[in-house]
Amino acid sequence: MNQDGVLGRKRVLTADISLGSFAVHVRAIADLGEAHRSSYVCCVNAHMTAEARDPGFASVVNGADLATADGMPVLYAMRLFHGVDQERVAGNDLLPALLSEAHARKLKVFLYGGRQEVLDAMVERAGREFPGIEVCGAYSPPFAALEEMDLAGDAERINASGAHLVFVSLGCPKQERWMAAMKGRVQGVMLGLGGAFLLYAGMDTRAPKWMRDLSLEWCYRLWLEPGRLWKRYLVTNSIFLGLFLKHGIHRLLGR
């Protein structure tokens, strides 16, 4: 067990996944933020696992202070290849749990990324659910490639707010690359939460629990947005399945 209470990591295909219960992860993340430790957290699902075939992006994911088991396919691979019954630690669940923890500990939260109307809705809901919580900033940066973003200005803005927890929504893999680039600049813990912003803002819906438990959440998302997501899910799921089968065959052959 490391100083944050997380029980090490296990490699799942391309990503080193942090072990430990959901509650342990929430506490570890809040501890990083409370200490103003410049750090970041990746929530790893099938899409991120597929993206991490690229060695450069794999180093970003595996360089994170925590890489949580977000997707059910990742959990299945963990159970099959390592015999570990890891609890799911999804970004959609971490966001409200960490708001609750921030409220209890009086930690400051900064929202970065997404549309301004989404951020405004999140701030309004957080204020209703956690009276007195300090959302110390909610910034929607201009759309730009990572190389063209004002990283120095963003770091100055976030640090001036006194933020302990920085929730980031730029989409995978951009948000993970952004966090890696900001480590050492932002004096707090950054979490790549992507679509969790829309969900918390009430502008998106989540699949029923039975679908999530059966790894069918992607089917629900595809049903809602077929035009935007069909290619991503077709490609991502095929790549993940290919990686899964390749790893399984190698294990059977003793390689």
One Martini backbone bead per residue (centre of mass of N, CA, C, O) as a GRO file, in nm:
protein
  255
    1MET     BB    1   0.096   0.036   0.023
    2ASN     BB    2   0.063   0.356  -0.018
    3GLN     BB    3   0.028   0.680   0.099
    4ASP     BB    4  -0.285   0.672  -0.032
    5GLY     BB    5  -0.395   0.355  -0.006
    6VAL     BB    6  -0.300   0.222  -0.261
    7LEU     BB    7  -0.262  -0.115  -0.412
    8GLY     BB    8  -0.129  -0.041  -0.654
    9ARG     BB    9  -0.069  -0.216  -0.974
   10LYS     BB   10  -0.219  -0.323  -1.295
   11ARG     BB   11  -0.189  -0.458  -1.601
   12VAL     BB   12  -0.414  -0.351  -1.875
   13LEU     BB   13  -0.262  -0.412  -2.159
   14THR     BB   14  -0.175  -0.063  -2.149
   15ALA     BB   15  -0.261  -0.021  -1.840
   16ASP     BB   16  -0.206   0.106  -1.510
   17ILE     BB   17  -0.403  -0.003  -1.251
   18SER     BB   18  -0.557   0.098  -0.977
   19LEU     BB   19  -0.595  -0.012  -0.653
   20GLY     BB   20  -0.904  -0.024  -0.493
   21SER     BB   21  -1.145   0.129  -0.363
   22PHE     BB   22  -1.353   0.382  -0.401
   23ALA     BB   23  -1.299   0.517  -0.124
   24VAL     BB   24  -0.990   0.520  -0.150
   25HIS     BB   25  -0.978   0.704  -0.398
   26VAL     BB   26  -1.121   0.948  -0.284
   27ARG     BB   27  -0.921   0.995  -0.054
   28ALA     BB   28  -0.660   1.017  -0.224
   29ILE     BB   29  -0.747   1.259  -0.395
   30ALA     BB   30  -0.809   1.454  -0.163
   31ASP     BB   31  -0.524   1.448  -0.044
   32LEU     BB   32  -0.380   1.571  -0.285
   33GLY     BB   33  -0.539   1.836  -0.281
   34GLU     BB   34  -0.490   1.928   0.015
   35ALA     BB   35  -0.164   1.934  -0.053
   36HIS     BB   36  -0.112   2.062  -0.333
   37ARG     BB   37  -0.054   1.833  -0.536
   38SER     BB   38   0.091   1.780  -0.830
   39SER     BB   39  -0.164   1.609  -1.016
   40TYR     BB   40  -0.312   1.302  -1.174
   41VAL     BB   41  -0.622   1.155  -1.321
   42CYS     BB   42  -0.721   0.850  -1.471
   43CYS     BB   43  -1.005   0.721  -1.654
   44VAL     BB   44  -1.022   0.386  -1.748
   45ASN     BB   45  -1.113   0.266  -2.061
   46ALA     BB   46  -1.141   0.130  -2.365
   47HIS     BB   47  -1.056   0.382  -2.518
   48MET     BB   48  -0.791   0.442  -2.361
   49THR     BB   49  -0.662   0.168  -2.412
   50ALA     BB   50  -0.647   0.204  -2.719
   51GLU     BB   51  -0.482   0.473  -2.720
   52ALA     BB   52  -0.233   0.330  -2.554
   53ARG     BB   53  -0.079   0.209  -2.799
   54ASP     BB   54   0.052   0.467  -2.776
   55PRO     BB   55   0.339   0.536  -2.617
   56GLY     BB   56   0.291   0.833  -2.546
   57PHE     BB   57   0.012   0.790  -2.409
   58ALA     BB   58   0.094   0.570  -2.211
   59SER     BB   59   0.280   0.762  -2.046
   60VAL     BB   60   0.051   0.936  -1.947
   61VAL     BB   61  -0.122   0.725  -1.800
   62ASN     BB   62   0.131   0.589  -1.637
   63GLY     BB   63   0.199   0.888  -1.504
   64ALA     BB   64  -0.016   0.878  -1.320
   65ASP     BB   65  -0.112   0.876  -0.992
   66LEU     BB   66  -0.392   0.775  -1.112
   67ALA     BB   67  -0.567   0.471  -1.251
   68THR     BB   68  -0.880   0.401  -1.312
   69ALA     BB   69  -1.155   0.173  -1.317
   70ASP     BB   70  -1.407   0.257  -1.532
   71GLY     BB   71  -1.450   0.005  -1.710
   72MET     BB   72  -1.576  -0.310  -1.748
   73PRO     BB   73  -1.360  -0.432  -1.938
   74VAL     BB   74  -1.130  -0.373  -1.741
   75LEU     BB   75  -1.237  -0.554  -1.512
   76TYR     BB   76  -1.241  -0.821  -1.667
   77ALA     BB   77  -0.937  -0.825  -1.725
   78MET     BB   78  -0.848  -0.821  -1.430
   79ARG     BB   79  -0.982  -1.090  -1.349
   80LEU     BB   80  -0.861  -1.281  -1.566
   81PHE     BB   81  -0.538  -1.194  -1.547
   82HIS     BB   82  -0.531  -1.140  -1.199
   83GLY     BB   83  -0.771  -1.208  -0.992
   84VAL     BB   84  -0.917  -0.919  -0.961
   85ASP     BB   85  -1.181  -0.760  -0.765
   86GLN     BB   86  -1.243  -0.473  -0.889
   87GLU     BB   87  -1.363  -0.174  -0.835
   88ARG     BB   88  -1.543   0.066  -0.964
   89VAL     BB   89  -1.391   0.390  -1.099
   90ALA     BB   90  -1.584   0.631  -1.207
   91GLY     BB   91  -1.624   0.947  -1.317
   92ASN     BB   92  -1.936   0.970  -1.269
   93ASP     BB   93  -1.884   0.903  -0.952
   94LEU     BB   94  -1.651   1.090  -0.861
   95LEU     BB   95  -1.765   1.371  -0.883
   96PRO     BB   96  -1.982   1.367  -0.652
   97ALA     BB   97  -1.795   1.247  -0.433
   98LEU     BB   98  -1.588   1.489  -0.438
   99LEU     BB   99  -1.784   1.709  -0.365
  100SER     BB  100  -1.850   1.593  -0.089
  101GLU     BB  101  -1.557   1.594   0.017
  102ALA     BB  102  -1.506   1.896  -0.024
  103HIS     BB  103  -1.726   1.992   0.164
  104ALA     BB  104  -1.620   1.850   0.424
  105ARG     BB  105  -1.308   1.981   0.385
  106LYS     BB  106  -1.297   2.260   0.239
  107LEU     BB  107  -1.258   2.241  -0.072
  108LYS     BB  108  -1.149   2.350  -0.380
  109VAL     BB  109  -1.318   2.396  -0.700
  110PHE     BB  110  -1.232   2.336  -1.047
  111LEU     BB  111  -1.361   2.412  -1.371
  112TYR     BB  112  -1.246   2.254  -1.685
  113GLY     BB  113  -1.425   2.286  -1.952
  114GLY     BB  114  -1.643   2.308  -2.174
  115ARG     BB  115  -1.933   2.456  -2.161
  116GLN     BB  116  -2.066   2.720  -1.999
  117GLU     BB  117  -2.354   2.600  -1.948
  118VAL     BB  118  -2.246   2.352  -1.804
  119LEU     BB  119  -2.095   2.489  -1.574
  120ASP     BB  120  -2.336   2.646  -1.460
  121ALA     BB  121  -2.504   2.391  -1.389
  122MET     BB  122  -2.298   2.268  -1.195
  123VAL     BB  123  -2.284   2.498  -0.991
  124GLU     BB  124  -2.584   2.497  -0.917
  125ARG     BB  125  -2.600   2.204  -0.816
  126ALA     BB  126  -2.375   2.210  -0.604
  127GLY     BB  127  -2.513   2.434  -0.431
  128ARG     BB  128  -2.763   2.261  -0.362
  129GLU     BB  129  -2.620   1.992  -0.251
  130PHE     BB  130  -2.363   2.190  -0.130
  131PRO     BB  131  -2.376   2.405   0.088
  132GLY     BB  132  -2.083   2.616   0.060
  133ILE     BB  133  -1.941   2.537  -0.170
  134GLU     BB  134  -1.620   2.591  -0.344
  135VAL     BB  135  -1.636   2.725  -0.661
  136CYS     BB  136  -1.347   2.894  -0.785
  137GLY     BB  137  -1.405   2.784  -1.091
  138ALA     BB  138  -1.527   2.837  -1.449
  139TYR     BB  139  -1.366   2.726  -1.749
  140SER     BB  140  -1.393   2.801  -2.104
  141PRO     BB  141  -1.196   2.728  -2.342
  142PRO     BB  142  -1.074   2.772  -2.627
  143PHE     BB  143  -1.064   2.619  -2.915
  144ALA     BB  144  -0.774   2.396  -2.927
  145ALA     BB  145  -0.487   2.291  -2.959
  146LEU     BB  146  -0.264   2.206  -2.729
  147GLU     BB  147  -0.025   2.379  -2.859
  148GLU     BB  148  -0.233   2.651  -2.848
  149MET     BB  149  -0.251   2.668  -2.557
  150ASP     BB  150  -0.269   2.850  -2.241
  151LEU     BB  151  -0.097   2.714  -1.997
  152ALA     BB  152   0.010   2.945  -1.823
  153GLY     BB  153  -0.262   3.090  -1.785
  154ASP     BB  154  -0.416   2.852  -1.661
  155ALA     BB  155  -0.233   2.807  -1.416
  156GLU     BB  156  -0.270   3.088  -1.296
  157ARG     BB  157  -0.577   3.077  -1.262
  158ILE     BB  158  -0.591   2.826  -1.078
  159ASN     BB  159  -0.389   2.909  -0.853
  160ALA     BB  160  -0.537   3.180  -0.773
  161SER     BB  161  -0.795   3.018  -0.659
  162GLY     BB  162  -0.695   2.764  -0.470
  163ALA     BB  163  -0.713   2.493  -0.585
  164HIS     BB  164  -0.747   2.139  -0.524
  165LEU     BB  165  -0.967   2.067  -0.744
  166VAL     BB  166  -0.948   1.957  -1.098
  167PHE     BB  167  -1.188   1.956  -1.339
  168VAL     BB  168  -1.174   1.779  -1.659
  169SER     BB  169  -1.310   1.871  -2.006
  170LEU     BB  170  -1.167   1.754  -2.335
  171GLY     BB  171  -1.124   1.478  -2.395
  172CYS     BB  172  -1.019   1.188  -2.539
  173PRO     BB  173  -0.671   1.259  -2.504
  174LYS     BB  174  -0.646   1.564  -2.430
  175GLN     BB  175  -0.684   1.579  -2.116
  176GLU     BB  176  -0.438   1.400  -2.048
  177ARG     BB  177  -0.225   1.576  -2.185
  178TRP     BB  178  -0.285   1.831  -2.026
  179MET     BB  179  -0.222   1.724  -1.744
  180ALA     BB  180   0.071   1.642  -1.800
  181ALA     BB  181   0.157   1.938  -1.879
  182MET     BB  182   0.053   2.051  -1.578
  183LYS     BB  183   0.253   1.912  -1.430
  184GLY     BB  184   0.404   2.146  -1.202
  185ARG     BB  185   0.187   2.391  -1.232
  186VAL     BB  186  -0.048   2.266  -1.086
  187GLN     BB  187  -0.167   2.307  -0.739
  188GLY     BB  188  -0.311   2.009  -0.787
  189VAL     BB  189  -0.573   1.792  -0.863
  190MET     BB  190  -0.633   1.619  -1.165
  191LEU     BB  191  -0.939   1.536  -1.356
  192GLY     BB  192  -1.052   1.319  -1.607
  193LEU     BB  193  -1.417   1.346  -1.697
  194GLY     BB  194  -1.565   1.450  -1.932
  195GLY     BB  195  -1.897   1.343  -1.953
  196ALA     BB  196  -1.961   1.411  -1.647
  197PHE     BB  197  -2.053   1.697  -1.691
  198LEU     BB  198  -2.320   1.646  -1.841
  199LEU     BB  199  -2.447   1.470  -1.625
  200TYR     BB  200  -2.440   1.675  -1.386
  201ALA     BB  201  -2.597   1.902  -1.562
  202GLY     BB  202  -2.846   1.741  -1.711
  203MET     BB  203  -2.749   1.680  -2.040
  204ASP     BB  204  -2.745   1.375  -1.953
  205THR     BB  205  -2.751   1.018  -1.965
  206ARG     BB  206  -2.767   0.705  -1.805
  207ALA     BB  207  -2.736   0.397  -1.791
  208PRO     BB  208  -2.851   0.139  -1.670
  209LYS     BB  209  -2.719  -0.070  -1.443
  210TRP     BB  210  -2.747  -0.338  -1.606
  211MET     BB  211  -2.581  -0.230  -1.846
  212ARG     BB  212  -2.322  -0.160  -1.695
  213ASP     BB  213  -2.270  -0.453  -1.578
  214LEU     BB  214  -2.267  -0.566  -1.903
  215SER     BB  215  -2.110  -0.363  -2.091
  216LEU     BB  216  -2.364  -0.160  -2.234
  217GLU     BB  217  -2.320   0.151  -2.237
  218TRP     BB  218  -2.243   0.191  -2.537
  219CYS     BB  219  -2.523   0.124  -2.649
  220TYR     BB  220  -2.670   0.360  -2.523
  221ARG     BB  221  -2.498   0.583  -2.651
  222LEU     BB  222  -2.547   0.497  -2.945
  223TRP     BB  223  -2.856   0.535  -2.938
  224LEU     BB  224  -2.841   0.847  -2.879
  225GLU     BB  225  -2.552   0.884  -3.080
  226PRO     BB  226  -2.494   0.754  -3.376
  227GLY     BB  227  -2.354   0.972  -3.558
  228ARG     BB  228  -2.105   1.028  -3.350
  229LEU     BB  229  -2.034   0.708  -3.228
  230TRP     BB  230  -2.004   0.465  -3.423
  231LYS     BB  231  -1.703   0.475  -3.497
  232ARG     BB  232  -1.575   0.476  -3.220
  233TYR     BB  233  -1.700   0.206  -3.115
  234LEU     BB  234  -1.614   0.020  -3.339
  235VAL     BB  235  -1.311   0.069  -3.308
  236THR     BB  236  -1.260   0.048  -3.002
  237ASN     BB  237  -1.386  -0.235  -2.949
  238SER     BB  238  -1.208  -0.386  -3.152
  239ILE     BB  239  -0.936  -0.318  -3.026
  240PHE     BB  240  -0.987  -0.427  -2.745
  241LEU     BB  241  -1.050  -0.716  -2.832
  242GLY     BB  242  -0.777  -0.765  -2.968
  243LEU     BB  243  -0.603  -0.722  -2.715
  244PHE     BB  244  -0.740  -0.936  -2.541
  245LEU     BB  245  -0.683  -1.184  -2.724
  246LYS     BB  246  -0.379  -1.154  -2.747
  247HIS     BB  247  -0.319  -1.179  -2.444
  248GLY     BB  248  -0.456  -1.453  -2.400
  249ILE     BB  249  -0.279  -1.616  -2.597
  250HIS     BB  250  -0.005  -1.555  -2.464
  251ARG     BB  251  -0.077  -1.690  -2.194
  252LEU     BB  252  -0.132  -1.976  -2.308
  253LEU     BB  253   0.173  -1.984  -2.440
  254GLY     BB  254   0.377  -1.838  -2.230
  255ARG     BB  255   0.465  -1.519  -2.310
   0.00000   0.00000   0.00000
